[in-house]
Amino acid sequence: MKLVSSTRALVVAVALLRVGPAWASPDSEAAFAEGQTLLSAKHLPEAAKKFEAAVAADPKFAPAWYSLAVARRHLNQCPGAIAAYRRYAALAPDEPEPYFGLGLCLRDTGDRAAAIEALKHYISIEKRPASERWVDKAHSVLAELGATGGTSPTEMTPATVEPATAATATRGASAVKSPAGSPANAAYVEAQSLRDHGHIDEAIAEFKQAITTDPRHLAARAALGELLLKIRRDDEAIEVFRAALDKNPGYPLAWYDLAFALRARGRSADAVDAYQHYIKLRPTDPDPYYGLARALQHLGRNADSRKAYQTYVAMEKRPSEKRWVESAQIQLQQLAATP
């Protein structure tokens, strides 16, 4: 579950639907569910048609508008995606998610001013720690657009992108800060552009160049590791995340991604250790407790696994994560039946 990162592509993007009542009829809900399945399988044209049917039947069905926007954006149908993102934003005005995709589509259609406005709005309202990398990406796109007045990803500390609590401010005081005006920024931005346009080998080389130029450019290290995870080069990704932590042991993002990568490789004991490091740095984030519980369960530490699942269920209140809460509850039932 829950690799909260740039590897979170279509399926996880669609899961970020945190609005209230869906205003959906049974028919539109059925079309939406079929569309989600098709989207998960990357059958984008068919998925878009299902979402179009859902919103035609129920124009106030906000999640279907968001999923339609995602499908259209990945089909390079930006004008239609822009319209769908704006409909979703009108129905869910407090949600940050649509403004990220909207900004990217506006950039791709050449509407620079509107793209900058959308991305700056996204940054101003997206305060969840788990979305740190998406905020980083928004900053990098703004840099590509030549926008002023923003902080570059390499200049941010955790306090910039997470709730302004005393605990996070103290814990993050010296964490993710690279030198202002890093000489690696240009390579970092170019690497992200190459990655986003599907030039994977070139992107990897450019990320590595950024790291060589500025070894403390943690955003480049994290982005490289996440890209390697996405293409299933897990062992290389683990090396990248460990190298980032050698440079800064207080970098939460690297601990989370390292934990996920270790668990994906079946290294459950090491994953438990990494999750616990992340939890110490981000105690209010529910996400790690699910992965921690799975790793503990794999190790046969059922009592500890139950406690982690229970903590996750108690902490996770986002409607978009309902499916993971339900999964945790199922695991708890199974553990309760275990001798």
C-alpha positions in Angstrom: 0.0 0.0 0.0 0.6 3.6 0.0 3.8 4.6 -1.6 3.2 8.2 -1.1 5.5 9.4 -3.9 5.9 10.2 -7.6 5.4 6.5 -8.2 1.9 7.2 -7.2 0.7 7.6 -10.7 -2.8 7.0 -12.1 -4.3 4.7 -9.5 -3.2 6.6 -6.4 -4.0 10.0 -8.0 -7.5 8.8 -8.5 -7.8 7.7 -4.9 -7.3 11.3 -3.7 -11.0 12.1 -3.6 -11.8 13.6 -0.3 -15.2 15.2 -0.8 -18.5 14.6 0.9 -21.6 13.1 -0.6 -21.0 12.0 -4.2 -24.5 12.9 -5.6 -24.4 9.7 -7.5 -27.1 7.4 -8.7 -26.6 3.6 -8.7 -26.0 3.8 -12.5 -23.4 6.5 -12.3 -21.7 4.8 -9.4 -21.5 1.6 -11.4 -20.0 3.5 -14.4 -17.6 5.2 -12.1 -16.5 1.9 -10.6 -15.9 0.4 -14.0 -14.0 3.5 -15.0 -11.7 3.1 -12.0 -11.0 -0.4 -12.9 -10.1 0.6 -16.5 -8.0 3.5 -15.2 -6.1 1.1 -12.9 -5.4 -1.1 -16.0 -4.4 2.0 -18.0 -7.2 1.6 -20.5 -7.5 5.3 -20.6 -10.0 5.9 -23.5 -12.4 3.3 -22.1 -12.0 4.8 -18.6 -12.7 8.3 -19.9 -16.0 7.1 -21.5 -17.2 5.6 -18.3 -16.4 8.7 -16.3 -18.2 10.8 -19.0 -21.2 8.6 -18.6 -21.1 9.0 -14.8 -21.0 12.8 -14.9 -23.6 13.0 -17.7 -26.0 11.1 -15.4 -25.0 13.0 -12.2 -23.3 16.3 -12.9 -22.6 16.8 -9.2 -20.7 13.5 -8.9 -17.4 15.2 -7.9 -15.1 12.1 -7.8 -16.1 11.2 -11.4 -15.1 14.7 -12.6 -11.7 14.3 -11.0 -11.1 10.9 -12.5 -12.3 12.1 -15.8 -9.7 14.9 -15.6 -7.0 12.5 -14.7 -7.8 10.2 -17.6 -8.0 13.0 -20.1 -4.7 14.5 -18.9 -2.9 11.2 -19.3 -4.5 10.9 -22.8 -2.9 14.3 -23.6 -6.4 15.8 -23.9 -5.6 18.9 -21.9 -8.5 21.1 -22.9 -11.0 18.5 -21.8 -9.0 17.8 -18.7 -8.9 21.5 -17.8 -12.7 21.6 -18.0 -13.1 18.6 -15.8 -10.6 19.8 -13.2 -12.5 23.1 -13.0 -15.8 21.3 -12.5 -14.3 19.2 -9.7 -12.8 22.3 -8.1 -16.1 24.0 -8.2 -17.8 21.1 -6.4 -14.9 20.6 -3.9 -13.4 24.1 -3.5 -11.3 23.2 -0.4 -9.5 20.3 -2.1 -5.9 20.9 -3.3 -5.7 18.0 -5.8 -7.3 19.4 -8.9 -5.0 22.5 -8.9 -1.9 20.4 -9.5 -3.2 18.6 -12.5 -4.9 21.8 -13.7 -1.6 23.7 -13.5 0.2 21.0 -15.5 -2.4 21.0 -18.2 -2.5 24.8 -18.4 1.3 24.8 -18.8 1.0 22.2 -21.6 -1.5 24.3 -23.5 0.7 27.4 -23.2 -1.4 29.4 -20.7 1.6 30.3 -18.6 -0.2 32.9 -16.3 -3.1 30.5 -15.5 -0.7 27.6 -14.9 1.3 29.7 -12.4 -1.9 30.8 -10.7 -3.1 27.2 -10.3 0.2 25.8 -9.1 0.7 28.6 -6.6 -2.8 28.0 -5.3 -2.1 24.3 -5.0 1.1 25.1 -2.9 -0.8 27.5 -0.7 -3.5 25.0 0.3 -1.7 21.6 0.2 -0.4 21.1 3.7 -0.4 17.3 4.2 3.1 15.9 5.0 2.5 13.0 2.7 2.1 15.4 -0.3 5.5 16.9 0.2 6.9 15.6 -3.1 4.0 16.9 -5.1 4.6 20.4 -3.6 8.2 19.9 -4.6 7.1 19.1 -8.1 4.8 22.2 -8.2 7.7 24.4 -7.2 9.9 22.9 -9.9 7.3 23.5 -12.6 7.0 27.1 -11.4 10.7 27.4 -11.7 10.4 26.0 -15.3 7.8 28.7 -16.0 10.1 31.4 -14.6 7.6 32.2 -11.8 9.0 34.4 -9.0 8.1 34.7 -5.4 8.2 31.0 -4.6 10.6 28.8 -2.8 12.5 26.3 -4.8 12.3 22.6 -3.7 15.9 22.6 -2.7 15.4 25.6 -0.3 12.4 24.1 1.6 12.4 22.8 5.1 9.7 20.4 6.4 8.0 23.4 8.2 7.4 24.8 4.7 5.2 21.9 3.6 3.6 20.4 6.7 1.3 21.7 9.4 2.9 24.4 11.5 2.9 22.6 14.8 5.6 23.1 17.4 6.6 19.4 17.1 7.2 19.5 13.3 8.9 22.9 13.4 11.4 21.6 16.0 11.9 18.2 14.4 12.4 19.7 10.9 14.6 22.6 11.8 17.7 21.3 10.1 16.2 18.6 7.8 15.7 19.1 4.1 17.7 22.2 3.4 20.0 22.5 0.4 22.1 25.5 -0.3 20.0 28.3 -1.9 20.7 28.7 -5.6 22.2 25.2 -5.8 24.2 24.7 -9.0 22.3 21.4 -9.5 18.8 23.0 -9.8 18.9 23.2 -13.6 19.8 19.5 -13.9 17.1 18.6 -11.4 14.4 20.5 -13.3 15.6 19.0 -16.6 15.5 15.5 -15.1 11.9 15.9 -13.9 10.9 17.2 -17.4 12.6 14.2 -19.0 10.9 11.8 -16.6 7.5 13.4 -17.1 7.8 13.0 -20.9 8.8 9.4 -20.6 12.5 9.7 -21.3 13.5 7.5 -18.4 17.1 6.6 -19.0 17.9 10.3 -19.8 16.1 11.4 -16.6 18.1 8.9 -14.5 21.3 10.3 -16.0 20.2 13.9 -15.3 19.2 13.2 -11.7 22.6 11.5 -11.2 24.3 14.6 -12.7 22.4 16.8 -10.3 23.5 14.7 -7.3 27.1 14.8 -8.6 27.0 18.5 -8.9 25.4 19.0 -5.4 25.6 15.9 -3.2 23.3 17.5 -0.7 20.5 18.0 -3.2 18.1 15.8 -1.3 15.1 16.4 -3.6 17.1 15.0 -6.6 18.1 11.9 -4.5 14.5 11.3 -3.5 13.2 11.8 -7.1 15.8 9.4 -8.5 15.0 6.8 -5.9 11.3 7.0 -6.6 11.8 6.8 -10.3 13.9 3.6 -9.8 11.2 2.2 -7.7 8.6 2.9 -10.4 10.6 0.9 -13.0 11.2 -1.9 -10.4 14.9 -1.3 -9.9 14.3 -1.7 -6.2 17.8 -2.5 -5.1 19.2 0.6 -6.8 16.5 2.7 -5.2 17.4 1.3 -1.8 21.0 2.4 -2.3 19.8 5.9 -3.4 17.6 6.3 -0.3 20.3 5.1 2.0 22.8 7.5 0.4 20.3 10.4 1.0 20.0 9.4 4.7 23.8 9.3 5.0 23.7 12.9 4.0 20.8 13.8 6.2 19.4 11.2 8.7 16.5 13.5 9.5 15.0 13.4 6.0 11.6 11.9 6.5 10.8 11.3 2.8 13.8 9.1 2.4 12.9 7.0 5.4 9.4 6.4 4.1 10.5 5.5 0.6 13.3 3.3 2.0 10.8 1.5 4.1 8.5 0.9 1.2 11.3 -0.4 -1.0 12.6 -2.7 1.7 9.2 -4.2 2.2 8.7 -4.6 -1.5 12.0 -6.7 -1.5 10.8 -8.8 1.4 13.3 -7.3 3.8 10.6 -6.9 6.5 12.9 -6.5 9.5 14.8 -3.6 7.8 11.5 -2.1 6.7 10.2 -2.1 10.3 13.3 -0.2 11.3 12.8 2.4 8.5 9.1 2.9 9.2 9.9 3.5 12.9 12.5 6.1 12.0 9.9 7.8 9.8 7.3 7.7 12.6 9.7 9.4 15.0 10.0 12.2 12.5 6.4 12.4 11.4 4.3 11.1 14.4 1.0 12.6 13.2 1.1 10.9 9.7 -1.0 7.7 9.7 0.5 6.3 6.4 3.5 4.5 7.9 1.5 2.4 10.3 -0.2 0.4 7.5 3.1 -0.6 6.0 4.6 -1.2 9.4 1.7 -3.5 10.3 2.2 -5.5 7.1 5.9 -5.9 7.7 5.4 -7.0 11.3 2.7 -9.4 10.1 5.1 -10.9 7.6 7.6 -11.4 10.5 5.0 -13.2 12.5 4.9 -10.5 15.1 1.1 -10.6 15.3 0.6 -8.7 18.5 2.7 -5.8 17.3 1.1 -6.0 13.9 -2.4 -5.7 15.4 -1.3 -2.6 17.4 0.1 -1.0 14.2 -3.2 -1.7 12.3 -5.2 -0.4 15.2 -3.1 2.8 15.3 -3.6 3.3 11.6 -7.4 2.8 11.8 -7.6 5.2 14.7 -5.5 7.9 13.0 -6.6 7.7 9.4 -9.6 10.0 8.9 -9.3 11.0 5.3 -12.3 9.7 3.2 -9.9 9.1 0.3 -8.1 6.4 2.3 -11.3 4.5 3.2 -10.2 1.4 1.2 -7.0 1.2 3.2 -8.8 1.5 6.5 -11.2 -1.3 5.3 -8.2 -3.4 4.4 -6.6 -2.8 7.8 -9.9 -3.8 9.5 -9.9 -7.1 7.5 -6.4 -7.8 8.5 -7.3 -7.2 12.1 -10.2 -9.7 11.9 -7.8 -12.3 10.4 -5.2 -11.7 13.1 -7.9 -12.0 15.8 -8.7 -15.4 14.4 -5.0 -16.5 14.5 -4.1 -18.7 17.4 
